[in-house]
Amino acid sequence: MNAINKTIANRIKLLRKTLGLTQKEFANKLQISRSTIGNIENGTNTISDQLIHNISREFGVREEWIRTGQGDMKKPPEEIIQEALSKLSPEEAREALEKIMSDYSKEKVLEFDKEKEKPTFYKVLDFLKKQYDEADRDMQGYLTVKIKKDFPEYEEHVKKNQPEQKNA
């Protein structure tokens, strides 16, 4: 097995494990045999362009990542939705999008109750801040600028919840 096929095999195995699937479960989703996946992962067989395409489509993974390891593993949600819509007629696509948006608005998934969710939101930001407090200075600086820019109200939350420091 050449180096390129070995790295593709490693990425296929990484993807499968990231998804928490056995070889059999992974293969079943692709409608191929478990031994085919096993042989690809151990380098006995090379992977076909068609199988790479099928893996990309089934698991929302970028083909470029499978082939080269470049870029993000997962496709952005917009790309997945766009691929799905491209298989529909314009009328079917419109109806599907309207149904999805209707379902979301019924469940109020798109609405955000800022006051109700603030405690949880701040706990998440506090956790992230703690993680980055342990990071290097460059990362700390980046995080500080990013949080202040994207979440200006968080700075006030931090000030309110910091213990008062005594003057030395």
N, C-alpha and C positions, 0 to 999 in steps of 0.2 A: 504494500500500500504506500503510495507516495505521500509526502508531507501535507499537501493540500487536502487530500481525501481523509487523512488522519485528523486534521483539525476540524473538518466538517463533521466527521464522526463524533468527535469530542463535543461539538456544539449541539448535535442532535441529542446526545446523552445528557448534556447539561439542561437542555430544554425539557426533556422528558422528566428529569429529576426535579427541575424547578416547578413543573406542573404537578409533581407528586404522583406520577403515573408509573405503573409497571410497564415493562415492554409489551405485555399482552394488552393492557388497557390502551396504551399509545397506538399499537398496531390496529386494534379494533376500531378506534376512531378514524383511522385512515383506510379501513377496509383492506388491510394487508395482513400477512401472517406475522406472528411474533418472531419467528426465526428470521424473517427479512430484516426486522429492526435489530435483532441481535447481531446478525451478520454485518449490518451497516455500522453498528456501534463498535464491533471488534475489528472492523477493517477487512473482513472477508469479501464483502460486496461494496461496490461504490454506489453512491446514491444517484438516481436519475434526476434530470431536470424536472420531469413531471412530478416526482415524489417531493422534491423541494417545493414546488409550486403548491402541491396539496397540503404539505405541512404548514406552509405560510398561510394558506387560506383557512385551514381548520383551526389553527392555534393562534392566529393573529400575530404571527411573527414575520419580520421583514426578510425577504429572500436574500437581500444583500448581506444581512447579518449571518444567515445560514452559510452562504457561500464564502464570505470573507472575514466575518467577525467584526466588520466595521459598523459603527453606528449603534443605535439602540436595538435591543432584541425585539421588543414588542412594537407593533405598529401603533401609531396614535389612533385614538377612537374615531377621529374624523375619517381617517383612511379606511378603517374597517367598515364604517357606515357607508362611505362613498362606494366601496367595492360592492357591498350588498345592494345598494340602490342601482348600481349600473346593470344589474341583472334583471331589473324590473322595467316595465314600460313607464313613461312619465306619469301616467294616470295611477298606476299601481304604487309608484314611489310616493306620490302626493298623498294617496289614501293611507299608506303605511305610516308616513311621517305625521299626518294628522291624528291617526289613532294613537301613536306613541305619545305625542304631545298632550292629547286629551287624557290619556292614562296618567301621565306625570302630573298634570294639573289637578286631577281628582285626588291623587295621593299627596299633593302638595310637596312633591319631592324637590321641585325647583325653587320652592320658597325657603327662606332662611329666617327663622325667628332669632334675630340677633341677641335680644335680651335673654331669651331662654337658653340659647346655646353658648353664651359668653363663658360661663364657668368651665365647660368642657374645652372650648376653644383655647382659653388661656392656659389650661392644664397642658394641652398639646404644645403650645408655644413655650411654656416653662420647661417642659421636657426637652424640646429642641435646644433651648438656650443652655440647659445644663450639659447636654451632649457637646455643644460647641464651646462651652467654657473650658472643656478639656482639650480642645483642638489647638492648632498652632495659631499664631497671631494673625496671619493672613486670612485664615478662615474666620476667625473671630471678627475681624474688621469687615469682611464681606457680609457676615450674618448681621452685624449691627446696622450697617447701611441698608441692607435689604429689609430687615424688620421695620426700621424707622420709616422707610419709604412706603412699604406695602401695608403696614399695620400701625399707623400713627397713634391709635388709641392704646396700643399695647405699652408704649413707653409710660403713659400715665398709670396704667395698671401696675407696672413694675414699681414706680415711685410710691404708689399708695401701699404696696405690700412689702416694701423693703423695711427691715428694722432700721430705726434711726441710729445713725452713727454718732458717737460722742466725739467731741473735739479733743484732740490730744494736747 
